[in-house]
Structures are given as C-alpha cells and as structure tokens.
Amino acid sequence: MASRRREHEPVGRPEVDPATGMGLLEERIRKGRELLESRPLQSDPYSQWQLLIRNYLEKAFGENSPNVRSVTDVGRSGAFPMNAGEQWWENHRAENLATQLTRLEGLVELLRTEQQLQGSGAISGAGTDDLTGHRIFVVHGHDEAALHQVARFLEKLDQEVIILREQPNRGRTIIEKFEDYSSVGFAVVLLTGDDQGGAASAASEELHSRARQNVILELGFFLGRLGRSRVFVLYSEGVEIPSDYSGVLYTGLDVKGGWRLQLANELRAAGFPVDMNRAL
C-alpha cells in the first residue's frame, strides 16, 4: 500500500540544472563501476551507494519522479529463496547494481538532451500556437498494436491525440473529415507492413512489405503542411521506406521502446509541453 500511495504523490521540481545533474550521476556511475570491478560486493558499500544515488536522482529529477524509482526500485520485487547464503545475496547485489548502472546511463542521456534543448531555446513553447495548437495527428494502417502503443504513449505525455476513425463523421466524406481534423501542430506517421508491392514485372517472392497507400498519401500531406520538423515517422522492421521523401527522419518501432524518448525529444523541440519524467 505504501508504494501505491507513493506513485500518486506529486513529482517535485528538480533542485539542480541538467548539467549539474549529469555531473552528479556520472560520478556515481563511476563509483558503481568500481564496486563491480572489485567484487565481492559487500552490503555496506552498496547501501551507501544506493543512498547517495537516490539523493542525486531526486536533485536531478525531483522527488517522487518515476525516473528516480526506475533506479531505486531495482531488485525490490520478486521471490527470494529462504535460507539464501551470502554468495546468493552478493550475486543479487551485483546484478542489481549492473541493472541500475545501465538505467543511470539512460538518465544521463535524458539530462543531456534536456540541456541541449534549453541551450537552443527549443523548450520555450513558442511556435506551435501560430500553426494549429498542441494537437497530434496519428496516421496509421492496420497494425492495431502499434497504434495503441503510440497513442497511449502520447496520452501519457498529456498530449491531445487525433485518430481519424475515432472522430464523429457528421455526414462528411473521408476526405472532408480528414481536412477538418488535420489542423494540428504535429503528426506521427506509422509505416507498418499492411500491404505488399513491387514492380509490375516482379515475381511474387520479390514483393516487399509496404505501408498502405493512404498512409503514404497522408505522410506527404503533413510534410507539406507542417514541414519535416513536425512529422515523426515510425516504421516496423522490414517495411519498405518511401524513397521520394528525402531528408525525412525514419525511426524504428523497436520492441524495447527506444522510439519513445526520440519522439518526446522531437515534440519538445517543436515547442510542445512535455514532461520528460514521463517519457521513460
């Protein structure tokens, strides 16, 4: 029950700037690596390391931040064998520390991105209101799992998501409905392998997985309407990438979810209010 209440507590404000936070965490990462390299890993040095890393994470991301818990909660759940000996616990501590170091490295990259955005002035929030506000249009094909994954992530970031099929028809044709709801400030386009295609002379085994034609059409529409900086393209593995849209950044829809941080960064760069604590 205590952990459930903690999840609903408000996230505090960071106490230090991103550059200072990076310095604090990098020093703890270095110390953690030293502990791993000088095994056996004793309980007292590891506990001291954990205490300091919690303190530094809260300074960098704010108290109750999910980013803090992503490190400090490692190894706290799961089954523990009865009458486990010291060797088992030493291995357990070492495995936890290795996982924590990996996650800390990701958080350092998050702070580095934050520092870069602040330095460029990209997080001032200016720019999108001159276009169409802070709505995000999601272009998709038939891959329901990919659509759900992306839409729910955007909602987690407190963004207003437009999915055309979920909007009322009101007697309009598909084109009329699309035109009415395409007044957005950003578009996420999902290229998933819903169709197959190739040259007319190609044999059946030479056909390639492709996104649906309407998805490619809407990709071109939003590139023209919003510009490349406000269109984020996600593609499934093995899908043929359109060759006509040079300069467009295509990001893989990987299983591990690395695209989430990239999408959040692009939204912030476009002036959208994004809490990076929710991006991981």
Backbone bond lengths (Angstrom), bond angles and torsions (degrees), N, CA, C in turn:
res aa  C-N    CA-C-N  psi(-1)  N-CA   C-N-CA  omega(-1)  CA-C   N-CA-C  phi
1 M - - - 1.453 - - 1.512 111.88 -
2 A 1.327 117.62 -35.07 1.462 120.10 -178.69 1.515 110.50 -63.72
3 S 1.351 116.70 -42.82 1.455 119.05 -179.13 1.518 111.10 -66.68
4 R 1.342 118.16 -34.06 1.453 120.12 179.19 1.519 110.69 -66.92
5 R 1.322 118.85 -40.94 1.461 121.12 177.27 1.512 110.28 -64.41
6 R 1.313 117.13 -38.18 1.452 120.72 -178.28 1.517 110.94 -62.01
7 E 1.360 117.65 -37.49 1.450 120.88 -178.19 1.517 111.75 -63.00
8 H 1.341 118.39 -25.47 1.449 121.22 -177.98 1.522 112.63 -97.11
9 E 1.310 118.05 0.94 1.450 120.32 176.33 1.517 109.78 -74.37
10 P 1.344 117.64 145.55 1.468 119.73 -178.67 1.518 111.70 -65.33
11 V 1.328 115.25 146.64 1.458 120.98 177.99 1.521 109.10 -80.35
12 G 1.326 116.07 127.72 1.458 120.24 179.07 1.522 112.14 -74.51
13 R 1.305 116.35 168.63 1.452 121.58 179.02 1.524 110.01 -82.76
14 P 1.332 117.51 144.80 1.468 119.84 175.17 1.525 111.06 -60.10
15 E 1.314 116.49 145.29 1.462 121.28 -179.45 1.518 112.37 -94.19
16 V 1.322 117.41 -15.41 1.463 120.87 -177.61 1.524 108.94 -130.32
17 D 1.338 116.39 160.80 1.457 120.82 177.58 1.529 109.63 -76.38
18 P 1.350 118.09 164.05 1.466 120.40 -177.29 1.520 114.36 -55.74
19 A 1.338 117.82 -38.78 1.467 120.11 -178.67 1.522 111.09 -63.43
20 T 1.335 116.23 -43.23 1.462 119.88 178.32 1.524 110.55 -66.05
21 G 1.334 116.53 -41.37 1.458 120.36 178.14 1.515 112.20 -60.35
22 M 1.338 116.22 -41.24 1.465 119.60 177.30 1.519 111.09 -60.78
23 G 1.323 116.41 -43.54 1.457 120.07 -179.60 1.518 112.28 -61.67
24 L 1.335 116.25 -42.29 1.465 120.32 179.58 1.529 111.14 -63.83
25 L 1.326 116.25 -46.20 1.461 119.68 -177.27 1.524 112.00 -69.98
26 E 1.317 117.11 -39.04 1.469 119.40 179.56 1.522 111.60 -63.17
27 E 1.336 116.72 -34.73 1.465 119.80 177.43 1.523 110.33 -66.68
28 R 1.346 117.20 -39.04 1.463 120.81 178.64 1.531 111.07 -71.02
29 I 1.322 117.05 -34.52 1.466 119.79 176.23 1.525 109.99 -62.44
30 R 1.324 115.87 -44.38 1.466 120.12 178.45 1.525 110.75 -59.69
31 K 1.336 116.91 -44.14 1.454 120.55 179.50 1.521 111.24 -65.63
32 G 1.320 116.92 -38.86 1.458 120.34 178.85 1.516 112.20 -63.64
33 R 1.318 116.87 -39.17 1.463 120.19 177.30 1.522 111.05 -64.61
34 E 1.324 116.24 -37.87 1.461 119.58 177.43 1.524 110.84 -62.40
35 L 1.332 116.67 -39.44 1.460 120.00 178.42 1.525 110.98 -63.59
36 L 1.334 116.94 -41.43 1.461 120.01 179.44 1.519 112.01 -66.41
37 E 1.324 116.08 -36.27 1.464 120.09 -177.36 1.522 112.91 -76.30
38 S 1.327 117.04 -14.65 1.466 120.04 -177.86 1.530 110.94 -113.53
39 R 1.332 116.66 35.64 1.458 120.04 178.96 1.523 110.60 -58.87
40 P 1.369 115.41 152.87 1.460 127.93 13.61 1.532 113.58 -73.37
41 L 1.339 114.44 145.91 1.458 121.71 -178.90 1.524 108.92 -88.77
42 Q 1.319 115.66 108.48 1.460 120.97 -178.13 1.530 111.05 -78.71
43 S 1.322 115.41 158.30 1.460 121.26 -175.03 1.528 112.52 -66.43
44 D 1.333 118.19 -44.36 1.465 120.34 -174.49 1.530 113.08 -64.63
45 P 1.329 120.36 -49.29 1.472 119.53 177.88 1.529 112.57 -61.06
46 Y 1.332 116.76 -37.06 1.462 119.91 179.59 1.523 110.83 -67.90
47 S 1.334 117.33 -41.64 1.464 120.86 178.14 1.525 110.79 -62.58
48 Q 1.324 117.05 -40.76 1.459 120.57 177.49 1.531 110.75 -63.56
49 W 1.327 116.73 -41.61 1.464 121.02 178.05 1.525 110.56 -61.56
50 Q 1.335 116.56 -43.22 1.460 120.93 179.67 1.527 111.64 -63.07
51 L 1.329 116.61 -40.97 1.460 120.69 -179.68 1.524 111.14 -61.80
52 L 1.323 116.46 -44.77 1.460 120.30 -179.70 1.522 111.65 -69.19
53 I 1.328 117.39 -38.86 1.460 119.08 -178.20 1.518 110.73 -67.13
54 R 1.326 118.41 -35.89 1.463 120.30 175.61 1.527 110.10 -62.15
55 N 1.321 116.19 -44.85 1.458 120.59 -179.90 1.523 111.21 -60.76
56 Y 1.332 116.59 -44.32 1.466 120.31 -177.89 1.527 111.47 -70.04
57 L 1.329 116.98 -38.02 1.461 120.05 178.31 1.524 111.41 -64.09
58 E 1.330 116.69 -40.42 1.461 119.75 178.64 1.522 111.35 -66.41
59 K 1.324 117.36 -34.50 1.461 120.09 175.93 1.531 111.13 -67.11
60 A 1.335 116.37 -36.31 1.465 120.46 -175.63 1.523 113.03 -82.03
61 F 1.357 117.57 -34.56 1.459 120.46 -173.29 1.525 114.08 -119.69
62 G 1.321 118.09 -12.78 1.451 120.48 -178.67 1.518 112.06 101.15
63 E 1.315 115.76 146.13 1.465 120.84 179.62 1.523 110.45 -63.02
64 N 1.329 116.62 140.84 1.464 125.44 -179.55 1.526 113.53 71.56
65 S 1.323 117.73 10.17 1.464 119.80 177.93 1.529 110.30 -65.93
66 P 1.347 118.33 139.80 1.466 120.28 173.73 1.517 112.63 -58.16
67 N 1.327 117.17 -27.69 1.461 120.01 178.24 1.524 111.33 -66.14
68 V 1.319 116.45 -33.53 1.468 120.16 176.59 1.524 109.25 -66.78
69 R 1.321 116.23 -48.11 1.468 120.36 -177.58 1.523 112.55 -66.38
70 S 1.344 116.95 -28.52 1.468 119.09 -179.95 1.521 111.58 -60.96
71 V 1.333 116.75 -22.22 1.468 121.50 178.42 1.520 111.26 -101.39
72 T 1.326 116.57 -47.91 1.464 119.63 -172.72 1.528 113.49 -73.00
73 D 1.338 118.08 -22.01 1.465 120.36 -179.08 1.527 113.35 -87.64
74 V 1.316 117.50 -1.96 1.467 120.66 -179.54 1.530 109.97 -61.33
75 G 1.323 116.78 129.05 1.458 121.51 176.48 1.511 115.42 82.80
76 R 1.342 117.60 2.87 1.465 119.39 -177.13 1.520 113.35 -89.34
77 S 1.317 117.18 -12.67 1.458 119.81 179.95 1.522 109.36 -118.21
78 G 1.317 115.12 168.58 1.459 119.64 -179.52 1.516 111.93 105.46
79 A 1.310 115.18 174.57 1.464 120.88 -177.65 1.524 110.79 -87.39
80 F 1.321 114.77 141.06 1.465 121.37 177.75 1.527 107.93 -120.76
81 P 1.325 117.75 128.74 1.472 119.96 -177.40 1.520 111.44 -67.25
82 M 1.318 115.13 142.11 1.459 120.17 175.85 1.526 109.25 -71.98
83 N 1.309 115.34 144.07 1.467 122.24 178.27 1.525 112.89 60.11
84 A 1.349 115.95 32.30 1.466 119.17 178.18 1.519 109.68 -67.81
85 G 1.319 115.90 139.39 1.452 120.85 179.86 1.520 112.30 -84.01
86 E 1.324 116.32 175.62 1.460 121.79 -177.63 1.522 111.92 -61.83
87 Q 1.334 117.31 -34.09 1.469 119.49 179.79 1.525 111.01 -62.46
88 W 1.329 116.64 -40.47 1.465 119.76 178.73 1.517 110.25 -63.69
89 W 1.333 116.91 -45.15 1.465 120.11 -178.70 1.525 111.35 -67.39
90 E 1.315 117.28 -33.87 1.464 119.48 177.80 1.527 110.49 -65.46
91 N 1.334 116.37 -42.83 1.463 120.26 176.56 1.525 111.07 -63.20
92 H 1.316 115.90 -39.93 1.458 121.48 179.18 1.530 110.47 -61.70
93 R 1.317 117.05 -45.35 1.472 120.32 178.52 1.527 110.90 -62.43
94 A 1.329 116.51 -42.90 1.465 120.35 -178.14 1.529 111.24 -65.55
95 E 1.325 117.44 -41.60 1.466 120.50 178.32 1.525 110.77 -64.15
96 N 1.329 116.19 -41.64 1.463 119.81 178.30 1.521 111.05 -62.91
97 L 1.313 116.71 -44.07 1.461 120.72 -178.95 1.527 110.65 -62.93
98 A 1.326 117.39 -41.64 1.467 120.31 179.11 1.528 110.94 -61.58
99 T 1.332 116.49 -42.18 1.466 120.25 177.55 1.523 110.93 -64.84
100 Q 1.324 116.84 -42.40 1.459 120.76 -179.87 1.527 111.85 -63.34
101 L 1.314 117.12 -38.96 1.466 120.42 178.89 1.528 110.90 -64.22
102 T 1.320 117.01 -40.17 1.464 120.29 177.89 1.523 110.90 -62.23
103 R 1.324 116.91 -43.48 1.462 120.29 -179.82 1.526 111.44 -69.27
104 L 1.318 116.86 -35.52 1.463 120.03 177.25 1.522 111.30 -63.43
105 E 1.318 116.76 -38.30 1.464 119.65 178.21 1.525 110.62 -62.04
106 G 1.335 116.93 -37.87 1.458 120.18 175.92 1.515 112.21 -65.66
107 L 1.328 117.36 -37.70 1.461 121.02 179.15 1.522 111.44 -70.05
108 V 1.317 117.48 -33.42 1.468 120.32 174.99 1.529 109.75 -62.52
109 E 1.335 116.83 -41.36 1.466 120.32 177.44 1.519 110.63 -64.08
110 L 1.326 116.91 -36.55 1.460 121.03 177.06 1.524 110.87 -62.22
111 L 1.325 117.04 -43.94 1.461 121.00 177.58 1.526 111.14 -66.39
112 R 1.314 116.54 -36.77 1.471 119.60 178.95 1.534 110.38 -63.28
113 T 1.320 116.05 -41.88 1.463 119.76 176.76 1.521 110.71 -63.25
114 E 1.321 116.65 -41.98 1.467 121.34 177.80 1.521 110.61 -59.20
115 Q 1.311 116.56 -43.21 1.464 120.98 179.34 1.528 110.73 -63.18
116 Q 1.325 117.39 -42.61 1.459 121.18 179.96 1.520 111.46 -64.68
117 L 1.334 116.64 -40.52 1.456 119.86 179.57 1.520 111.19 -67.06
118 Q 1.321 116.93 -39.34 1.462 119.81 177.32 1.516 111.12 -65.17
119 G 1.326 115.79 -40.03 1.457 119.35 -179.27 1.513 113.00 -65.92
120 S 1.343 116.63 -32.79 1.459 119.85 -179.23 1.514 112.59 -87.74
121 G 1.347 116.75 -7.43 1.459 120.18 -178.57 1.514 113.05 76.67
122 A 1.331 117.16 12.87 1.460 120.12 -174.64 1.514 112.81 -72.27
123 I 1.334 118.65 -18.37 1.460 119.77 -176.30 1.512 111.70 -97.18
124 S 1.305 117.50 17.60 1.455 120.17 179.27 1.511 112.03 -69.63
125 G 1.374 116.59 -20.39 1.461 120.00 179.45 1.505 113.10 88.92
126 A 1.330 119.35 3.29 1.447 121.87 -178.27 1.511 110.10 -87.14
127 G 1.309 115.82 147.52 1.449 119.85 169.78 1.512 114.77 120.59
128 T 1.322 118.88 -48.19 1.452 119.34 -174.77 1.514 112.55 -71.53
129 D 1.320 119.56 -31.15 1.448 120.74 -179.04 1.519 111.57 -63.07
130 D 1.346 117.25 -28.29 1.453 120.27 177.98 1.522 110.93 -69.83
131 L 1.334 117.36 -21.78 1.454 120.68 178.29 1.526 109.30 -91.29
132 T 1.294 116.60 -84.55 1.462 119.27 -172.80 1.514 113.15 -148.08
133 G 1.306 118.82 20.81 1.448 120.27 178.71 1.509 113.16 86.40
134 H 1.327 115.27 -160.11 1.461 120.80 -172.21 1.526 111.43 -111.25
135 R 1.319 115.95 50.60 1.462 120.21 173.61 1.525 108.87 -106.25
136 I 1.336 115.55 149.27 1.467 121.20 -176.89 1.523 108.94 -124.11
137 F 1.316 115.77 122.82 1.462 121.90 178.72 1.527 108.63 -92.25
138 V 1.330 116.46 128.27 1.465 121.15 177.89 1.525 108.63 -105.63
139 V 1.327 115.63 114.75 1.465 122.61 176.32 1.526 107.83 -91.79
140 H 1.328 117.28 130.54 1.467 119.44 -173.31 1.517 111.33 -146.37
141 G 1.325 114.72 164.35 1.454 122.01 174.34 1.513 110.39 -107.60
142 H 1.344 116.65 -129.41 1.461 121.37 -175.50 1.523 114.07 -100.69
143 D 1.328 117.86 0.68 1.463 120.76 -178.75 1.530 109.00 -81.72
144 E 1.322 115.64 93.97 1.464 120.85 -176.17 1.525 111.93 -65.63
145 A 1.330 116.83 -36.44 1.468 119.81 -178.50 1.523 110.54 -64.29
146 A 1.334 116.96 -43.86 1.463 120.41 179.37 1.517 110.93 -64.72
147 L 1.323 117.18 -42.93 1.466 121.19 178.57 1.521 111.06 -60.34
148 H 1.317 116.15 -47.70 1.466 120.20 -179.33 1.523 110.68 -61.61
149 Q 1.319 117.22 -43.15 1.462 122.10 -178.34 1.526 111.06 -60.90
150 V 1.323 117.11 -46.48 1.463 121.15 -177.65 1.523 111.12 -71.62
151 A 1.323 117.26 -44.80 1.462 120.47 -178.16 1.519 111.43 -62.95
152 R 1.321 117.03 -43.06 1.461 119.40 -179.42 1.531 111.02 -67.31
153 F 1.334 117.19 -34.35 1.465 119.55 177.14 1.523 110.57 -64.77
154 L 1.320 117.59 -42.97 1.463 120.87 178.78 1.525 110.80 -63.54
155 E 1.322 117.06 -39.23 1.462 120.35 177.18 1.521 110.90 -66.64
156 K 1.320 116.81 -34.14 1.464 121.10 175.68 1.524 110.80 -61.55
157 L 1.336 116.39 -30.92 1.466 121.37 177.39 1.524 112.09 -84.65
158 D 1.345 116.96 8.82 1.470 122.98 179.94 1.524 112.24 63.48
159 Q 1.322 116.85 37.97 1.455 121.46 176.62 1.528 109.80 -101.49
160 E 1.331 115.47 150.39 1.464 120.91 176.04 1.522 108.41 -86.63
161 V 1.310 116.55 116.84 1.461 122.15 -173.62 1.528 110.04 -103.53
162 I 1.330 116.23 133.19 1.457 121.97 176.35 1.525 108.88 -109.69
163 I 1.332 116.00 115.06 1.465 122.75 171.98 1.522 105.83 -115.95
164 L 1.310 117.07 117.78 1.462 121.55 -166.72 1.517 112.70 -56.13
165 R 1.319 117.77 -43.70 1.465 120.05 -174.92 1.524 112.44 -66.74
166 E 1.336 117.29 -19.42 1.456 120.81 -179.09 1.525 112.46 -86.52
167 Q 1.330 117.17 -5.17 1.457 121.15 -179.11 1.531 109.63 -92.84
168 P 1.344 118.06 149.34 1.468 120.74 -179.07 1.528 112.07 -65.23
169 N 1.344 116.69 144.83 1.467 121.16 -178.31 1.527 112.80 -77.50
170 R 1.333 116.95 -43.84 1.468 122.40 179.74 1.527 112.06 53.00
171 G 1.317 116.23 38.51 1.451 120.68 175.99 1.512 115.79 74.83
172 R 1.324 117.95 8.23 1.458 120.99 -177.43 1.521 111.34 -89.54
173 T 1.336 115.43 153.84 1.459 120.14 171.73 1.525 108.68 -73.79
174 I 1.336 116.53 168.65 1.462 120.30 179.31 1.524 110.85 -59.80
175 I 1.331 117.16 -43.29 1.464 120.86 -179.57 1.520 110.59 -63.38
176 E 1.333 117.48 -44.81 1.466 121.03 179.36 1.528 110.70 -62.43
177 K 1.304 115.56 -41.89 1.464 120.23 179.21 1.519 110.66 -64.60
178 F 1.331 117.23 -42.42 1.460 121.25 178.58 1.521 110.71 -61.72
179 E 1.327 117.51 -45.32 1.462 121.14 -179.58 1.523 111.06 -61.37
180 D 1.329 117.04 -38.95 1.465 120.54 -178.28 1.522 112.31 -68.50
181 Y 1.327 117.50 -35.75 1.461 120.52 -175.35 1.523 113.75 -98.81
182 S 1.329 117.14 2.34 1.466 119.58 -178.75 1.522 112.78 -87.08
183 S 1.328 117.33 4.82 1.465 120.65 176.41 1.528 108.85 -80.87
184 V 1.312 115.20 83.02 1.462 122.05 -175.79 1.518 109.17 -130.86
185 G 1.333 115.76 174.27 1.456 120.45 178.52 1.514 113.89 -104.63
186 F 1.340 116.71 -6.08 1.464 120.38 -176.65 1.524 107.66 -162.35
187 A 1.329 115.74 150.70 1.465 120.62 177.54 1.519 109.97 -133.63
188 V 1.322 115.88 136.28 1.461 122.80 172.44 1.523 106.90 -112.36
189 V 1.320 116.69 123.02 1.464 121.99 -175.37 1.527 109.35 -113.19
190 L 1.334 116.45 125.81 1.461 122.06 -179.34 1.522 109.78 -101.80
191 L 1.321 115.84 113.72 1.463 121.36 174.87 1.524 108.10 -97.45
192 T 1.315 116.39 99.52 1.462 121.78 -179.07 1.528 109.17 -117.06
193 G 1.318 116.30 153.72 1.463 121.32 -173.18 1.512 113.73 -76.59
194 D 1.328 117.32 71.63 1.463 121.86 -178.11 1.527 112.83 -90.27
195 D 1.336 117.62 -25.85 1.461 122.15 -178.64 1.522 110.03 -124.85
196 Q 1.327 115.50 171.47 1.454 122.06 171.94 1.522 108.85 -128.76
197 G 1.353 115.42 145.14 1.453 118.06 -178.68 1.506 111.67 -162.03
198 G 1.327 115.17 170.89 1.455 122.13 179.29 1.509 109.26 176.72
199 A 1.323 116.83 -171.73 1.456 121.12 178.22 1.522 110.19 -63.48
200 A 1.336 115.90 153.21 1.464 120.50 -178.12 1.518 111.74 -59.61
201 S 1.332 116.43 -30.35 1.465 120.69 -178.49 1.522 113.18 -88.86
202 A 1.329 116.89 -1.10 1.463 120.48 -175.22 1.520 111.21 -72.72
203 A 1.312 115.71 143.90 1.461 120.75 174.57 1.520 109.57 -74.49
204 S 1.311 116.21 162.84 1.462 120.05 -176.00 1.517 112.31 -60.10
205 E 1.335 116.99 -33.97 1.464 119.51 -179.83 1.525 112.17 -74.11
206 E 1.339 117.69 -10.22 1.460 121.27 179.70 1.524 112.38 -96.30
207 L 1.306 117.38 2.59 1.457 120.79 178.58 1.525 109.91 -73.03
208 H 1.336 115.65 148.91 1.460 121.26 -177.12 1.528 110.12 -117.07
209 S 1.335 114.90 150.60 1.463 119.61 173.70 1.521 109.21 -67.77
210 R 1.313 115.99 133.55 1.456 120.92 -178.08 1.521 110.51 -136.31
211 A 1.323 114.68 157.47 1.456 120.04 170.68 1.525 108.79 -74.50
212 R 1.306 116.98 159.84 1.458 120.69 178.79 1.524 110.60 -65.27
213 Q 1.333 115.66 153.10 1.457 120.52 -176.25 1.525 112.17 -61.71
214 N 1.334 117.16 -36.28 1.465 118.47 -179.89 1.525 111.09 -66.63
215 V 1.344 117.31 -30.41 1.467 120.60 178.00 1.526 110.16 -67.23
216 I 1.339 117.20 -43.80 1.460 120.94 178.16 1.525 110.20 -64.20
217 L 1.329 117.17 -39.88 1.462 121.17 178.07 1.527 110.96 -60.95
218 E 1.324 116.83 -46.13 1.460 120.46 -178.52 1.523 111.46 -70.33
219 L 1.335 117.30 -31.30 1.463 120.30 173.45 1.524 109.91 -59.03
220 G 1.330 117.14 -48.87 1.456 120.59 178.57 1.518 112.29 -62.33
221 F 1.333 116.52 -37.92 1.462 120.37 179.18 1.522 111.14 -60.52
222 F 1.334 116.54 -48.90 1.461 119.36 -176.53 1.525 112.28 -72.45
223 L 1.325 117.92 -30.39 1.463 119.09 174.68 1.523 110.22 -62.39
224 G 1.330 116.31 -39.52 1.455 119.49 177.94 1.515 113.07 -73.11
225 R 1.311 117.16 -35.65 1.463 121.05 -176.16 1.526 112.41 -79.66
226 L 1.336 116.60 -43.85 1.465 120.96 -172.24 1.523 113.40 -103.62
227 G 1.323 117.68 -25.46 1.458 120.60 -173.11 1.518 110.71 92.34
228 R 1.322 116.40 160.06 1.465 121.27 -174.99 1.521 113.03 -62.38
229 S 1.346 118.14 -31.70 1.465 120.63 -175.59 1.523 112.68 -70.22
230 R 1.343 117.34 -13.32 1.466 120.63 -178.13 1.525 112.34 -115.06
231 V 1.321 115.97 17.04 1.466 120.82 176.95 1.525 108.15 -125.99
232 F 1.330 116.25 123.95 1.466 122.41 -178.38 1.518 107.70 -116.35
233 V 1.327 116.81 118.96 1.461 121.81 -175.64 1.525 110.15 -105.61
234 L 1.318 115.70 124.30 1.459 122.50 175.95 1.525 108.68 -111.73
235 Y 1.322 116.96 133.83 1.461 119.30 -178.45 1.527 110.84 -128.41
236 S 1.330 115.07 146.68 1.459 121.06 175.36 1.520 109.60 -81.87
237 E 1.323 115.97 154.13 1.463 120.95 -179.17 1.526 110.77 -59.85
238 G 1.331 115.82 133.66 1.453 121.04 177.01 1.508 115.44 88.52
239 V 1.325 118.06 -4.91 1.465 120.98 -179.58 1.524 109.93 -80.27
240 E 1.311 116.46 136.79 1.463 121.75 179.14 1.527 109.69 -68.24
241 I 1.334 116.25 130.40 1.460 122.08 -178.69 1.528 109.08 -92.07
242 P 1.327 118.81 130.30 1.469 120.56 179.15 1.525 111.00 -58.98
243 S 1.324 115.96 135.66 1.466 120.43 -178.31 1.518 112.71 -90.73
244 D 1.329 117.39 -9.38 1.464 120.04 -174.30 1.522 113.06 -81.94
245 Y 1.320 118.37 -18.50 1.459 121.35 -174.80 1.521 109.56 -102.44
246 S 1.315 116.90 75.24 1.466 121.45 -179.32 1.517 109.69 -70.66
247 G 1.327 115.68 145.32 1.456 120.50 178.37 1.510 114.52 87.53
248 V 1.328 117.47 -5.68 1.458 121.11 179.12 1.526 108.91 -82.70
249 L 1.331 116.36 135.65 1.459 121.11 178.84 1.522 109.53 -87.58
250 Y 1.324 116.65 119.90 1.457 122.23 178.08 1.528 109.03 -104.46
251 T 1.332 116.21 129.85 1.461 121.94 -177.70 1.521 109.43 -117.14
252 G 1.326 116.58 132.19 1.453 120.87 -179.49 1.520 112.57 -70.34
253 L 1.324 115.64 137.81 1.464 121.56 176.99 1.523 107.34 -85.15
254 D 1.349 115.48 73.26 1.457 121.23 -172.90 1.514 111.86 -76.50
255 V 1.313 115.14 154.34 1.463 121.60 -177.20 1.521 111.33 -63.75
256 K 1.329 117.76 -36.43 1.458 121.44 -177.04 1.524 112.72 -74.11
257 G 1.322 117.60 -11.18 1.460 120.12 175.32 1.507 115.43 82.03
258 G 1.332 117.74 23.78 1.458 119.56 178.22 1.517 113.35 -62.54
259 W 1.337 116.93 -21.50 1.464 121.54 179.53 1.530 111.94 -65.17
260 R 1.317 118.06 -23.81 1.463 120.50 -175.82 1.529 111.64 -60.74
261 L 1.324 116.12 -48.56 1.460 119.80 -179.44 1.523 110.57 -64.61
262 Q 1.325 117.56 -38.98 1.461 120.43 178.76 1.520 111.30 -64.10
263 L 1.326 117.05 -42.27 1.461 120.61 178.86 1.522 111.02 -64.69
264 A 1.337 116.76 -43.84 1.465 120.06 178.29 1.524 111.06 -60.74
265 N 1.318 117.17 -40.49 1.465 120.79 178.35 1.524 111.34 -63.08
266 E 1.338 117.02 -42.81 1.464 120.38 -179.77 1.527 110.88 -65.63
267 L 1.316 117.19 -37.61 1.462 120.22 177.59 1.525 111.08 -63.96
268 R 1.308 117.37 -43.82 1.466 120.78 178.21 1.518 110.87 -64.44
269 A 1.329 116.54 -41.06 1.458 119.97 178.50 1.525 111.31 -63.07
270 A 1.334 116.71 -27.93 1.460 121.25 178.14 1.519 112.20 -85.63
271 G 1.327 117.53 2.15 1.455 121.30 176.54 1.508 115.42 94.26
272 F 1.321 117.86 8.88 1.456 120.00 178.91 1.530 110.06 -80.36
273 P 1.348 117.64 141.11 1.469 120.02 176.99 1.519 110.18 -74.93
274 V 1.319 116.96 109.23 1.465 122.00 -177.04 1.517 109.10 -127.65
275 D 1.325 116.07 125.42 1.461 121.58 173.54 1.523 107.49 -84.43
276 M 1.340 116.47 107.49 1.460 119.95 -176.01 1.527 112.29 -66.45
277 N 1.342 117.96 -15.37 1.463 120.25 175.19 1.533 110.81 -62.23
278 R 1.327 116.86 -26.35 1.460 120.97 -177.17 1.520 112.91 -92.09
279 A 1.315 117.00 -1.34 1.462 120.26 -174.56 1.519 113.14 -82.58
280 L 1.343 118.18 -12.56 1.464 120.92 -177.26 1.524 110.65 -106.31
